[in-house]
Amino acid sequence: MVTYHKAHTGLIALMVAAIVSLGFWANPAGAEDCKQTTKSLRGDYEVLQADGGLWRFMEKSSRLKKDSMIGFQIDTKIQRLVVHLEGLCNNGKSLPADLLKDTTAQMDMARSINNKSTERTPAKKLLKMLTALNDNLNQVLQKHGL
């Protein structure tokens, strides 16, 4: 299932990038594409959260548990980005290509971390990756005024 998920999410990311690069958001016919894109983003977010998100990922590891608030913060920030994009789409506004790209990149990073084994990857390395992701999310939210 992990192999399918990786292939599936890679395909979704490629489709989103293609849609954004072609500029479909500028025309009224893009409304349906907007809903499809946000539906895919919501699906990716729900897959990431299926086992409790990065907070649960950290809670399950005795080596990361004491810092699990970082995982909770990451989960919340990604949710905020997805909800914001859904709100724009539901209000008939176009999705900013750079915000969509930033959101997809952060979700990809979160998924990559979530797929790592806490037994095989050193805790310090995981914590460094999680902290970097949290910092990146702060920058994305600030950049887009969220």
N, CA, C and O atoms as CSV, one atom per row, in Angstrom:
chain,resi,resn,atom,element,x,y,z
A,1,MET,N,N,0.824,-1.192,0.000
A,1,MET,CA,C,0.000,0.000,0.000
A,1,MET,C,C,0.866,1.252,0.000
A,1,MET,O,O,0.497,2.246,-0.625
A,2,VAL,N,N,2.001,1.233,0.679
A,2,VAL,CA,C,2.871,2.396,0.718
A,2,VAL,C,C,3.363,2.720,-0.688
A,2,VAL,O,O,3.428,3.889,-1.067
A,3,THR,N,N,3.712,1.689,-1.469
A,3,THR,CA,C,4.186,1.904,-2.824
A,3,THR,C,C,3.096,2.553,-3.666
A,3,THR,O,O,3.372,3.484,-4.422
A,4,TYR,N,N,1.862,2.074,-3.544
A,4,TYR,CA,C,0.741,2.662,-4.269
A,4,TYR,C,C,0.563,4.110,-3.853
A,4,TYR,O,O,0.368,4.981,-4.701
A,5,HIS,N,N,0.627,4.375,-2.557
A,5,HIS,CA,C,0.421,5.733,-2.048
A,5,HIS,C,C,1.479,6.678,-2.601
A,5,HIS,O,O,1.158,7.791,-3.018
A,6,LYS,N,N,2.730,6.246,-2.608
A,6,LYS,CA,C,3.798,7.096,-3.120
A,6,LYS,C,C,3.574,7.384,-4.602
A,6,LYS,O,O,3.747,8.519,-5.045
A,7,ALA,N,N,3.194,6.375,-5.362
A,7,ALA,CA,C,2.955,6.570,-6.787
A,7,ALA,C,C,1.748,7.475,-6.992
A,7,ALA,O,O,1.759,8.357,-7.851
A,8,HIS,N,N,0.717,7.249,-6.203
A,8,HIS,CA,C,-0.512,8.041,-6.305
A,8,HIS,C,C,-0.244,9.503,-5.986
A,8,HIS,O,O,-0.671,10.382,-6.734
A,9,THR,N,N,0.448,9.779,-4.899
A,9,THR,CA,C,0.690,11.165,-4.505
A,9,THR,C,C,1.659,11.845,-5.467
A,9,THR,O,O,1.546,13.047,-5.709
A,10,GLY,N,N,2.591,11.106,-6.007
A,10,GLY,CA,C,3.494,11.678,-6.995
A,10,GLY,C,C,2.736,12.085,-8.245
A,10,GLY,O,O,3.008,13.133,-8.831
A,11,LEU,N,N,1.783,11.254,-8.653
A,11,LEU,CA,C,0.959,11.562,-9.811
A,11,LEU,C,C,0.104,12.790,-9.548
A,11,LEU,O,O,-0.039,13.647,-10.420
A,12,ILE,N,N,-0.465,12.882,-8.351
A,12,ILE,CA,C,-1.285,14.042,-7.990
A,12,ILE,C,C,-0.431,15.307,-8.022
A,12,ILE,O,O,-0.847,16.326,-8.572
A,13,ALA,N,N,0.749,15.244,-7.440
A,13,ALA,CA,C,1.628,16.419,-7.430
A,13,ALA,C,C,1.981,16.837,-8.854
A,13,ALA,O,O,2.036,18.029,-9.156
A,14,LEU,N,N,2.219,15.871,-9.724
A,14,LEU,CA,C,2.533,16.167,-11.121
A,14,LEU,C,C,1.334,16.806,-11.812
A,14,LEU,O,O,1.489,17.761,-12.573
A,15,MET,N,N,0.137,16.281,-11.549
A,15,MET,CA,C,-1.070,16.846,-12.146
A,15,MET,C,C,-1.295,18.275,-11.667
A,15,MET,O,O,-1.624,19.152,-12.466
A,16,VAL,N,N,-1.122,18.517,-10.373
A,16,VAL,CA,C,-1.300,19.863,-9.832
A,16,VAL,C,C,-0.301,20.824,-10.464
A,16,VAL,O,O,-0.663,21.933,-10.857
A,17,ALA,N,N,0.935,20.403,-10.561
A,17,ALA,CA,C,1.964,21.255,-11.166
A,17,ALA,C,C,1.621,21.568,-12.622
A,17,ALA,O,O,1.802,22.699,-13.072
A,18,ALA,N,N,1.130,20.578,-13.353
A,18,ALA,CA,C,0.771,20.800,-14.749
A,18,ALA,C,C,-0.388,21.785,-14.870
A,18,ALA,O,O,-0.365,22.677,-15.717
A,19,ILE,N,N,-1.389,21.621,-14.029
A,19,ILE,CA,C,-2.545,22.519,-14.068
A,19,ILE,C,C,-2.114,23.941,-13.739
A,19,ILE,O,O,-2.502,24.888,-14.423
A,20,VAL,N,N,-1.316,24.087,-12.695
A,20,VAL,CA,C,-0.868,25.418,-12.289
A,20,VAL,C,C,-0.019,26.047,-13.388
A,20,VAL,O,O,-0.196,27.221,-13.710
A,21,SER,N,N,0.897,25.282,-13.962
A,21,SER,CA,C,1.788,25.849,-14.970
A,21,SER,C,C,1.046,26.223,-16.247
A,21,SER,O,O,1.491,27.114,-16.971
A,22,LEU,N,N,-0.051,25.580,-16.536
A,22,LEU,CA,C,-0.820,25.915,-17.728
A,22,LEU,C,C,-1.743,27.111,-17.504
A,22,LEU,O,O,-2.302,27.651,-18.459
A,23,GLY,N,N,-1.904,27.523,-16.260
A,23,GLY,CA,C,-2.665,28.725,-15.967
A,23,GLY,C,C,-4.172,28.562,-16.043
A,23,GLY,O,O,-4.869,29.517,-16.385
A,24,PHE,N,N,-4.688,27.401,-15.741
A,24,PHE,CA,C,-6.125,27.184,-15.796
A,24,PHE,C,C,-6.900,28.026,-14.789
A,24,PHE,O,O,-8.109,28.202,-14.939
A,25,TRP,N,N,-6.239,28.540,-13.783
A,25,TRP,CA,C,-6.950,29.270,-12.725
A,25,TRP,C,C,-7.435,30.639,-13.194
A,25,TRP,O,O,-8.271,31.248,-12.527
A,26,ALA,N,N,-6.949,31.123,-14.289
A,26,ALA,CA,C,-7.309,32.463,-14.739
A,26,ALA,C,C,-8.669,32.515,-15.437
A,26,ALA,O,O,-9.239,33.597,-15.578
A,27,ASN,N,N,-9.200,31.377,-15.875
A,27,ASN,CA,C,-10.466,31.431,-16.593
A,27,ASN,C,C,-11.610,30.852,-15.754
A,27,ASN,O,O,-11.374,30.041,-14.858
A,28,PRO,N,N,-12.852,31.269,-16.043
A,28,PRO,CA,C,-13.997,30.797,-15.281
A,28,PRO,C,C,-14.192,29.289,-15.363
A,28,PRO,O,O,-14.700,28.683,-14.419
A,29,ALA,N,N,-13.800,28.676,-16.470
A,29,ALA,CA,C,-13.942,27.233,-16.604
A,29,ALA,C,C,-13.054,26.504,-15.615
A,29,ALA,O,O,-13.239,25.309,-15.386
A,30,GLY,N,N,-12.088,27.204,-15.024
A,30,GLY,CA,C,-11.180,26.593,-14.060
A,30,GLY,C,C,-11.818,26.301,-12.719
A,30,GLY,O,O,-11.180,25.689,-11.862
A,31,ALA,N,N,-13.068,26.722,-12.506
A,31,ALA,CA,C,-13.738,26.501,-11.226
A,31,ALA,C,C,-13.823,25.014,-10.888
A,31,ALA,O,O,-13.602,24.618,-9.744
A,32,GLU,N,N,-14.139,24.208,-11.877
A,32,GLU,CA,C,-14.238,22.765,-11.628
A,32,GLU,C,C,-12.855,22.183,-11.360
A,32,GLU,O,O,-12.702,21.300,-10.515
A,33,ASP,N,N,-11.844,22.681,-12.083
A,33,ASP,CA,C,-10.467,22.250,-11.835
A,33,ASP,C,C,-10.051,22.634,-10.410
A,33,ASP,O,O,-9.364,21.875,-9.727
A,34,CYS,N,N,-10.471,23.806,-9.982
A,34,CYS,CA,C,-10.170,24.288,-8.637
A,34,CYS,C,C,-10.724,23.311,-7.599
A,34,CYS,O,O,-10.028,22.926,-6.660
A,35,LYS,N,N,-11.973,22.921,-7.780
A,35,LYS,CA,C,-12.604,21.982,-6.838
A,35,LYS,C,C,-11.909,20.625,-6.856
A,35,LYS,O,O,-11.740,19.998,-5.811
A,36,GLN,N,N,-11.503,20.169,-8.048
A,36,GLN,CA,C,-10.777,18.900,-8.146
A,36,GLN,C,C,-9.436,18.985,-7.430
A,36,GLN,O,O,-9.046,18.055,-6.725
A,37,THR,N,N,-8.732,20.098,-7.610
A,37,THR,CA,C,-7.428,20.275,-6.989
A,37,THR,C,C,-7.546,20.300,-5.469
A,37,THR,O,O,-6.780,19.634,-4.772
A,38,THR,N,N,-8.505,21.068,-4.957
A,38,THR,CA,C,-8.648,21.133,-3.503
A,38,THR,C,C,-9.160,19.802,-2.940
A,38,THR,O,O,-8.837,19.436,-1.810
A,39,LYS,N,N,-9.950,19.089,-3.727
A,39,LYS,CA,C,-10.403,17.757,-3.292
A,39,LYS,C,C,-9.193,16.819,-3.175
A,39,LYS,O,O,-9.094,16.041,-2.227
A,40,SER,N,N,-8.281,16.900,-4.140
A,40,SER,CA,C,-7.060,16.080,-4.088
A,40,SER,C,C,-6.181,16.474,-2.904
A,40,SER,O,O,-5.629,15.615,-2.216
A,41,LEU,N,N,-6.057,17.787,-2.672
A,41,LEU,CA,C,-5.272,18.246,-1.521
A,41,LEU,C,C,-5.881,17.735,-0.214
A,41,LEU,O,O,-5.165,17.277,0.676
A,42,ARG,N,N,-7.201,17.817,-0.110
A,42,ARG,CA,C,-7.892,17.318,1.089
A,42,ARG,C,C,-7.638,15.828,1.256
A,42,ARG,O,O,-7.393,15.358,2.367
A,43,GLY,N,N,-7.695,15.089,0.167
A,43,GLY,CA,C,-7.428,13.652,0.221
A,43,GLY,C,C,-6.021,13.354,0.689
A,43,GLY,O,O,-5.811,12.465,1.515
A,44,ASP,N,N,-5.049,14.097,0.162
A,44,ASP,CA,C,-3.661,13.919,0.591
A,44,ASP,C,C,-3.505,14.233,2.078
A,44,ASP,O,O,-2.803,13.525,2.801
A,45,TYR,N,N,-4.163,15.297,2.522
A,45,TYR,CA,C,-4.103,15.665,3.939
A,45,TYR,C,C,-4.710,14.556,4.800
A,45,TYR,O,O,-4.150,14.198,5.837
A,46,GLU,N,N,-5.838,14.017,4.378
A,46,GLU,CA,C,-6.488,12.963,5.156
A,46,GLU,C,C,-5.648,11.693,5.207
A,46,GLU,O,O,-5.630,11.001,6.225
A,47,VAL,N,N,-4.953,11.383,4.116
A,47,VAL,CA,C,-4.041,10.233,4.132
A,47,VAL,C,C,-2.924,10.483,5.140
A,47,VAL,O,O,-2.559,9.590,5.906
A,48,LEU,N,N,-2.390,11.687,5.137
A,48,LEU,CA,C,-1.332,12.049,6.084
A,48,LEU,C,C,-1.822,11.932,7.531
A,48,LEU,O,O,-1.064,11.564,8.428
A,49,GLN,N,N,-3.095,12.250,7.739
A,49,GLN,CA,C,-3.671,12.225,9.085
A,49,GLN,C,C,-4.283,10.874,9.470
A,49,GLN,O,O,-4.743,10.709,10.599
A,50,ALA,N,N,-4.293,9.925,8.561
A,50,ALA,CA,C,-4.984,8.649,8.783
A,50,ALA,C,C,-4.555,7.943,10.068
A,50,ALA,O,O,-5.380,7.322,10.738
A,51,ASP,N,N,-3.306,8.033,10.407
A,51,ASP,CA,C,-2.818,7.379,11.624
A,51,ASP,C,C,-2.451,8.416,12.687
A,51,ASP,O,O,-1.638,8.142,13.570
A,52,GLY,N,N,-3.046,9.598,12.603
A,52,GLY,CA,C,-2.799,10.620,13.614
A,52,GLY,C,C,-1.802,11.686,13.208
A,52,GLY,O,O,-1.438,12.527,14.030
A,53,GLY,N,N,-1.355,11.675,11.976
A,53,GLY,CA,C,-0.458,12.710,11.492
A,53,GLY,C,C,0.937,12.622,12.080
A,53,GLY,O,O,1.335,11.604,12.646
A,54,LEU,N,N,1.663,13.707,11.932
A,54,LEU,CA,C,3.034,13.734,12.438
A,54,LEU,C,C,3.079,13.775,13.957
A,54,LEU,O,O,4.054,13.332,14.565
A,55,TRP,N,N,2.021,14.308,14.576
A,55,TRP,CA,C,1.961,14.276,16.039
A,55,TRP,C,C,1.988,12.824,16.516
A,55,TRP,O,O,2.777,12.473,17.393
A,56,ARG,N,N,1.134,11.984,15.947
A,56,ARG,CA,C,1.074,10.572,16.342
A,56,ARG,C,C,2.374,9.850,15.970
A,56,ARG,O,O,2.848,8.990,16.712
A,57,PHE,N,N,2.939,10.206,14.823
A,57,PHE,CA,C,4.214,9.642,14.394
A,57,PHE,C,C,5.263,9.849,15.483
A,57,PHE,O,O,6.027,8.940,15.808
A,58,MET,N,N,5.287,11.057,16.040
A,58,MET,CA,C,6.266,11.376,17.075
A,58,MET,C,C,5.891,10.744,18.416
A,58,MET,O,O,6.764,10.313,19.169
A,59,GLU,N,N,4.617,10.692,18.705
A,59,GLU,CA,C,4.152,10.097,19.966
A,59,GLU,C,C,4.482,8.607,20.049
A,59,GLU,O,O,4.740,8.088,21.136
A,60,LYS,N,N,4.476,7.924,18.916
A,60,LYS,CA,C,4.758,6.492,18.897
A,60,LYS,C,C,6.228,6.174,19.157
A,60,LYS,O,O,6.566,5.040,19.498
A,61,SER,N,N,7.094,7.159,19.001
A,61,SER,CA,C,8.523,6.945,19.181
A,61,SER,C,C,8.958,7.469,20.551
A,61,SER,O,O,8.773,8.645,20.868
A,62,SER,N,N,9.530,6.591,21.344
A,62,SER,CA,C,9.999,7.034,22.665
A,62,SER,C,C,11.091,8.102,22.528
A,62,SER,O,O,11.272,8.928,23.422
A,63,ARG,N,N,11.811,8.081,21.412
A,63,ARG,CA,C,12.893,9.057,21.191
A,63,ARG,C,C,12.377,10.418,20.734
A,63,ARG,O,O,13.083,11.417,20.875
A,64,LEU,N,N,11.167,10.481,20.191
A,64,LEU,CA,C,10.625,11.738,19.679
A,64,LEU,C,C,9.455,12.272,20.499
A,64,LEU,O,O,9.030,13.415,20.328
A,65,LYS,N,N,8.951,11.441,21.378
A,65,LYS,CA,C,7.725,11.766,22.111
A,65,LYS,C,C,7.801,13.101,22.852
A,65,LYS,O,O,6.834,13.862,22.861
A,66,LYS,N,N,8.934,13.381,23.465
A,66,LYS,CA,C,9.047,14.614,24.259
A,66,LYS,C,C,8.932,15.878,23.393
A,66,LYS,O,O,8.645,16.957,23.911
A,67,ASP,N,N,9.153,15.751,22.092
A,67,ASP,CA,C,9.069,16.886,21.175
A,67,ASP,C,C,7.833,16.811,20.269
A,67,ASP,O,O,7.773,17.493,19.246
A,68,SER,N,N,6.855,15.991,20.641
A,68,SER,CA,C,5.720,15.737,19.748
A,68,SER,C,C,4.851,16.967,19.476
A,68,SER,O,O,4.047,16.952,18.544
A,69,MET,N,N,4.995,18.022,20.266
A,69,MET,CA,C,4.242,19.243,20.006
A,69,MET,C,C,4.601,19.823,18.638
A,69,MET,O,O,3.774,20.480,18.005
A,70,ILE,N,N,5.829,19.583,18.183
A,70,ILE,CA,C,6.234,20.038,16.850
A,70,ILE,C,C,5.352,19.354,15.802
A,70,ILE,O,O,4.892,19.999,14.861
A,71,GLY,N,N,5.121,18.066,15.963
A,71,GLY,CA,C,4.255,17.332,15.037
A,71,GLY,C,C,2.840,17.880,15.046
A,71,GLY,O,O,2.210,17.998,13.995
A,72,PHE,N,N,2.339,18.215,16.224
A,72,PHE,CA,C,1.002,18.795,16.340
A,72,PHE,C,C,0.936,20.136,15.608
A,72,PHE,O,O,-0.034,20.417,14.905
A,73,GLN,N,N,1.970,20.958,15.775
A,73,GLN,CA,C,2.020,22.253,15.101
A,73,GLN,C,C,2.048,22.085,13.580
A,73,GLN,O,O,1.366,22.810,12.856
A,74,ILE,N,N,2.832,21.135,13.111
A,74,ILE,CA,C,2.923,20.873,11.673
A,74,ILE,C,C,1.567,20.453,11.123
A,74,ILE,O,O,1.116,20.970,10.101
A,75,ASP,N,N,0.918,19.512,11.806
A,75,ASP,CA,C,-0.399,19.042,11.369
A,75,ASP,C,C,-1.389,20.200,11.266
A,75,ASP,O,O,-2.148,20.289,10.301
A,76,THR,N,N,-1.378,21.075,12.252
A,76,THR,CA,C,-2.290,22.217,12.287
A,76,THR,C,C,-2.001,23.199,11.157
A,76,THR,O,O,-2.925,23.710,10.524
A,77,LYS,N,N,-0.735,23.462,10.908
A,77,LYS,CA,C,-0.362,24.426,9.861
A,77,LYS,C,C,-0.711,23.899,8.467
A,77,LYS,O,O,-1.173,24.656,7.613
A,78,ILE,N,N,-0.494,22.624,8.243
A,78,ILE,CA,C,-0.864,22.048,6.946
A,78,ILE,C,C,-2.382,22.106,6.776
A,78,ILE,O,O,-2.875,22.427,5.694
A,79,GLN,N,N,-3.111,21.801,7.826
A,79,GLN,CA,C,-4.567,21.874,7.759
A,79,GLN,C,C,-5.013,23.312,7.437
A,79,GLN,O,O,-5.927,23.516,6.637
A,80,ARG,N,N,-4.373,24.288,8.054
A,80,ARG,CA,C,-4.720,25.687,7.806
A,80,ARG,C,C,-4.533,26.033,6.327
A,80,ARG,O,O,-5.371,26.716,5.738
A,81,LEU,N,N,-3.444,25.567,5.734
A,81,LEU,CA,C,-3.205,25.831,4.313
A,81,LEU,C,C,-4.278,25.190,3.431
A,81,LEU,O,O,-4.793,25.823,2.509
A,82,VAL,N,N,-4.608,23.937,3.720
A,82,VAL,CA,C,-5.612,23.229,2.924
A,82,VAL,C,C,-6.975,23.902,3.057
A,82,VAL,O,O,-7.665,24.105,2.058
A,83,VAL,N,N,-7.365,24.246,4.276
A,83,VAL,CA,C,-8.653,24.897,4.506
A,83,VAL,C,C,-8.703,26.257,3.802
A,83,VAL,O,O,-9.730,26.625,3.231
A,84,HIS,N,N,-7.608,26.990,3.843
A,84,HIS,CA,C,-7.562,28.296,3.168
A,84,HIS,C,C,-7.769,28.130,1.666
A,84,HIS,O,O,-8.554,28.866,1.067
A,85,LEU,N,N,-7.083,27.184,1.058
A,85,LEU,CA,C,-7.238,26.950,-0.375
A,85,LEU,C,C,-8.663,26.503,-0.709
A,85,LEU,O,O,-9.233,26.934,-1.712
A,86,GLU,N,N,-9.231,25.643,0.127
A,86,GLU,CA,C,-10.619,25.225,-0.087
A,86,GLU,C,C,-11.567,26.420,-0.002
A,86,GLU,O,O,-12.505,26.531,-0.791
A,87,GLY,N,N,-11.324,27.298,0.943
A,87,GLY,CA,C,-12.151,28.494,1.101
A,87,GLY,C,C,-12.082,29.402,-0.112
A,87,GLY,O,O,-13.104,29.918,-0.565
A,88,LEU,N,N,-10.878,29.599,-0.643
A,88,LEU,CA,C,-10.734,30.413,-1.853
A,88,LEU,C,C,-11.547,29.813,-2.997
A,88,LEU,O,O,-12.277,30.516,-3.697
A,89,CYS,N,N,-11.407,28.527,-3.168
A,89,CYS,CA,C,-12.096,27.841,-4.262
A,89,CYS,C,C,-13.616,27.911,-4.070
A,89,CYS,O,O,-14.349,28.194,-5.017
A,90,ASN,N,N,-14.079,27.656,-2.863
A,90,ASN,CA,C,-15.522,27.691,-2.579
A,90,ASN,C,C,-16.113,29.080,-2.753
A,90,ASN,O,O,-17.305,29.216,-3.028
A,91,ASN,N,N,-15.289,30.119,-2.593
A,91,ASN,CA,C,-15.756,31.499,-2.772
A,91,ASN,C,C,-15.564,31.997,-4.197
A,91,ASN,O,O,-15.728,33.187,-4.470
A,92,GLY,N,N,-15.218,31.087,-5.109
A,92,GLY,CA,C,-15.086,31.457,-6.513
A,92,GLY,C,C,-13.814,32.198,-6.859
A,92,GLY,O,O,-13.693,32.747,-7.954
A,93,LYS,N,N,-12.874,32.220,-5.948
A,93,LYS,CA,C,-11.602,32.907,-6.218
A,93,LYS,C,C,-10.609,31.916,-6.815
A,93,LYS,O,O,-10.740,30.704,-6.642
A,94,SER,N,N,-9.634,32.442,-7.507
A,94,SER,CA,C,-8.617,31.573,-8.089
A,94,SER,C,C,-7.595,31.193,-7.020
A,94,SER,O,O,-7.380,31.918,-6.049
A,95,LEU,N,N,-6.988,30.058,-7.227
A,95,LEU,CA,C,-5.953,29.596,-6.305
A,95,LEU,C,C,-4.625,30.207,-6.722
A,95,LEU,O,O,-4.207,30.047,-7.868
A,96,PRO,N,N,-3.959,30.902,-5.815
A,96,PRO,CA,C,-2.634,31.439,-6.148
A,96,PRO,C,C,-1.659,30.294,-6.424
A,96,PRO,O,O,-1.465,29.410,-5.590
A,97,ALA,N,N,-1.059,30.329,-7.595
A,97,ALA,CA,C,-0.174,29.241,-8.002
A,97,ALA,C,C,0.966,29.032,-7.013
A,97,ALA,O,O,1.333,27.894,-6.722
A,98,ASP,N,N,1.530,30.123,-6.494
A,98,ASP,CA,C,2.659,29.962,-5.573
A,98,ASP,C,C,2.215,29.376,-4.235
A,98,ASP,O,O,2.963,28.611,-3.625
A,99,LEU,N,N,1.016,29.717,-3.767
A,99,LEU,CA,C,0.514,29.127,-2.522
A,99,LEU,C,C,0.212,27.650,-2.713
A,99,LEU,O,O,0.497,26.841,-1.831
A,100,LEU,N,N,-0.357,27.293,-3.845
A,100,LEU,CA,C,-0.639,25.889,-4.141
A,100,LEU,C,C,0.663,25.088,-4.218
A,100,LEU,O,O,0.758,23.981,-3.687
A,101,LYS,N,N,1.652,25.663,-4.882
A,101,LYS,CA,C,2.961,25.000,-4.995
A,101,LYS,C,C,3.607,24.847,-3.612
A,101,LYS,O,O,4.129,23.781,-3.287
A,102,ASP,N,N,3.572,25.907,-2.804
A,102,ASP,CA,C,4.145,25.847,-1.458
A,102,ASP,C,C,3.436,24.806,-0.588
A,102,ASP,O,O,4.083,24.060,0.146
A,103,THR,N,N,2.111,24.763,-0.675
A,103,THR,CA,C,1.334,23.808,0.119
A,103,THR,C,C,1.664,22.383,-0.282
A,103,THR,O,O,1.886,21.523,0.570
A,104,THR,N,N,1.694,22.137,-1.578
A,104,THR,CA,C,2.012,20.790,-2.072
A,104,THR,C,C,3.412,20.365,-1.639
A,104,THR,O,O,3.620,19.218,-1.243
A,105,ALA,N,N,4.361,21.277,-1.711
A,105,ALA,CA,C,5.741,20.956,-1.318
A,105,ALA,C,C,5.818,20.596,0.168
A,105,ALA,O,O,6.516,19.654,0.542
A,106,GLN,N,N,5.110,21.337,1.006
A,106,GLN,CA,C,5.147,21.059,2.450
A,106,GLN,C,C,4.459,19.735,2.771
A,106,GLN,O,O,4.910,18.989,3.640
A,107,MET,N,N,3.366,19.448,2.066
A,107,MET,CA,C,2.688,18.168,2.283
A,107,MET,C,C,3.566,17.007,1.822
A,107,MET,O,O,3.586,15.954,2.460
A,108,ASP,N,N,4.280,17.191,0.737
A,108,ASP,CA,C,5.205,16.156,0.261
A,108,ASP,C,C,6.300,15.893,1.289
A,108,ASP,O,O,6.662,14.744,1.541
A,109,MET,N,N,6.822,16.963,1.880
A,109,MET,CA,C,7.855,16.824,2.901
A,109,MET,C,C,7.290,16.084,4.125
A,109,MET,O,O,7.941,15.195,4.674
A,110,ALA,N,N,6.092,16.453,4.540
A,110,ALA,CA,C,5.460,15.797,5.692
A,110,ALA,C,C,5.237,14.314,5.414
A,110,ALA,O,O,5.482,13.473,6.279
A,111,ARG,N,N,4.776,13.996,4.215
A,111,ARG,CA,C,4.536,12.602,3.839
A,111,ARG,C,C,5.845,11.820,3.834
A,111,ARG,O,O,5.896,10.669,4.267
A,112,SER,N,N,6.898,12.458,3.339
A,112,SER,CA,C,8.208,11.818,3.310
A,112,SER,C,C,8.690,11.475,4.724
A,112,SER,O,O,9.200,10.381,4.967
A,113,ILE,N,N,8.524,12.405,5.633
A,113,ILE,CA,C,8.928,12.159,7.027
A,113,ILE,C,C,8.060,11.072,7.640
A,113,ILE,O,O,8.564,10.181,8.324
A,114,ASN,N,N,6.763,11.145,7.398
A,114,ASN,CA,C,5.817,10.193,7.985
A,114,ASN,C,C,6.072,8.766,7.505
A,114,ASN,O,O,5.741,7.811,8.208
A,115,ASN,N,N,6.654,8.612,6.326
A,115,ASN,CA,C,6.933,7.282,5.781
A,115,ASN,C,C,8.265,6.703,6.264
A,115,ASN,O,O,8.603,5.568,5.926
A,116,LYS,N,N,9.010,7.462,7.039
A,116,LYS,CA,C,10.299,6.975,7.548
A,116,LYS,C,C,10.088,6.084,8.771
A,116,LYS,O,O,9.112,6.235,9.506
A,117,SER,N,N,10.995,5.181,8.968
A,117,SER,CA,C,10.957,4.304,10.131
A,117,SER,C,C,11.691,4.974,11.288
A,117,SER,O,O,12.849,5.371,11.154
A,118,THR,N,N,11.012,5.096,12.414
A,118,THR,CA,C,11.657,5.706,13.574
A,118,THR,C,C,12.700,4.782,14.188
A,118,THR,O,O,13.535,5.225,14.976
A,119,GLU,N,N,12.657,3.501,13.831
A,119,GLU,CA,C,13.675,2.583,14.334
A,119,GLU,C,C,14.956,2.650,13.509
A,119,GLU,O,O,16.043,2.410,14.034
A,120,ARG,N,N,14.839,2.972,12.225
A,120,ARG,CA,C,16.010,2.965,11.355
A,120,ARG,C,C,16.608,4.339,11.116
A,120,ARG,O,O,17.777,4.451,10.748
A,121,THR,N,N,15.827,5.377,11.318
A,121,THR,CA,C,16.323,6.735,11.099
A,121,THR,C,C,16.665,7.349,12.449
A,121,THR,O,O,15.827,7.349,13.350
A,122,PRO,N,N,17.864,7.866,12.608
A,122,PRO,CA,C,18.247,8.455,13.900
A,122,PRO,C,C,17.267,9.555,14.333
A,122,PRO,O,O,16.818,10.360,13.517
A,123,ALA,N,N,16.950,9.571,15.617
A,123,ALA,CA,C,15.996,10.541,16.168
A,123,ALA,C,C,16.446,11.975,15.900
A,123,ALA,O,O,15.621,12.834,15.590
A,124,LYS,N,N,17.736,12.239,16.015
A,124,LYS,CA,C,18.232,13.600,15.779
A,124,LYS,C,C,17.968,14.033,14.341
A,124,LYS,O,O,17.605,15.182,14.093
A,125,LYS,N,N,18.148,13.121,13.404
A,125,LYS,CA,C,17.907,13.434,11.995
A,125,LYS,C,C,16.418,13.709,11.767
A,125,LYS,O,O,16.057,14.670,11.088
A,126,LEU,N,N,15.562,12.865,12.336
A,126,LEU,CA,C,14.118,13.074,12.204
A,126,LEU,C,C,13.691,14.399,12.826
A,126,LEU,O,O,12.907,15.144,12.239
A,127,LEU,N,N,14.208,14.686,14.010
A,127,LEU,CA,C,13.848,15.927,14.686
A,127,LEU,C,C,14.318,17.142,13.883
A,127,LEU,O,O,13.625,18.157,13.822
A,128,LYS,N,N,15.477,17.034,13.281
A,128,LYS,CA,C,15.984,18.120,12.443
A,128,LYS,C,C,15.063,18.325,11.238
A,128,LYS,O,O,14.760,19.463,10.881
A,129,MET,N,N,14.621,17.243,10.616
A,129,MET,CA,C,13.712,17.330,9.474
A,129,MET,C,C,12.364,17.918,9.887
A,129,MET,O,O,11.802,18.750,9.176
A,130,LEU,N,N,11.855,17.489,11.025
A,130,LEU,CA,C,10.570,17.988,11.521
A,130,LEU,C,C,10.648,19.470,11.870
A,130,LEU,O,O,9.726,20.231,11.577
A,131,THR,N,N,11.733,19.869,12.487
A,131,THR,CA,C,11.922,21.277,12.841
A,131,THR,C,C,12.029,22.134,11.577
A,131,THR,O,O,11.469,23.229,11.513
A,132,ALA,N,N,12.748,21.630,10.581
A,132,ALA,CA,C,12.875,22.355,9.306
A,132,ALA,C,C,11.511,22.492,8.633
A,132,ALA,O,O,11.181,23.555,8.106
A,133,LEU,N,N,10.722,21.423,8.648
A,133,LEU,CA,C,9.384,21.479,8.061
A,133,LEU,C,C,8.516,22.497,8.794
A,133,LEU,O,O,7.800,23.273,8.162
A,134,ASN,N,N,8.575,22.495,10.106
A,134,ASN,CA,C,7.800,23.455,10.902
A,134,ASN,C,C,8.223,24.892,10.571
A,134,ASN,O,O,7.376,25.774,10.428
A,135,ASP,N,N,9.525,25.121,10.451
A,135,ASP,CA,C,10.035,26.448,10.086
A,135,ASP,C,C,9.582,26.842,8.680
A,135,ASP,O,O,9.188,27.985,8.450
A,136,ASN,N,N,9.639,25.890,7.737
A,136,ASN,CA,C,9.184,26.151,6.372
A,136,ASN,C,C,7.708,26.529,6.347
A,136,ASN,O,O,7.302,27.444,5.631
A,137,LEU,N,N,6.916,25.818,7.133
A,137,LEU,CA,C,5.486,26.124,7.199
A,137,LEU,C,C,5.256,27.520,7.760
A,137,LEU,O,O,4.381,28.246,7.288
A,138,ASN,N,N,6.038,27.896,8.767
A,138,ASN,CA,C,5.922,29.261,9.312
A,138,ASN,C,C,6.203,30.289,8.222
A,138,ASN,O,O,5.500,31.294,8.116
A,139,GLN,N,N,7.223,30.040,7.416
A,139,GLN,CA,C,7.585,30.959,6.338
A,139,GLN,C,C,6.489,31.036,5.277
A,139,GLN,O,O,6.169,32.119,4.787
A,140,VAL,N,N,5.916,29.885,4.924
A,140,VAL,CA,C,4.846,29.851,3.921
A,140,VAL,C,C,3.631,30.619,4.435
A,140,VAL,O,O,3.048,31.420,3.705
A,141,LEU,N,N,3.251,30.377,5.681
A,141,LEU,CA,C,2.091,31.068,6.242
A,141,LEU,C,C,2.329,32.575,6.305
A,141,LEU,O,O,1.435,33.363,5.996
A,142,GLN,N,N,3.518,32.964,6.702
A,142,GLN,CA,C,3.835,34.399,6.772
A,142,GLN,C,C,3.870,35.012,5.370
A,142,GLN,O,O,3.327,36.096,5.159
A,143,LYS,N,N,4.489,34.344,4.431
A,143,LYS,CA,C,4.597,34.823,3.049
A,143,LYS,C,C,3.222,35.114,2.447
A,143,LYS,O,O,3.045,36.071,1.693
A,144,HIS,N,N,2.249,34.262,2.802
A,144,HIS,CA,C,0.906,34.381,2.217
A,144,HIS,C,C,-0.090,35.066,3.153
A,144,HIS,O,O,-1.291,35.088,2.885
A,145,GLY,N,N,0.418,35.622,4.248
A,145,GLY,CA,C,-0.442,36.366,5.168
A,145,GLY,C,C,-1.478,35.529,5.870
A,145,GLY,O,O,-2.595,35.985,6.113
A,146,LEU,N,N,-1.118,34.321,6.194
A,146,LEU,CA,C,-2.065,33.415,6.871
A,146,LEU,C,C,-1.683,33.242,8.313
A,146,LEU,O,O,-2.356,32.519,9.047
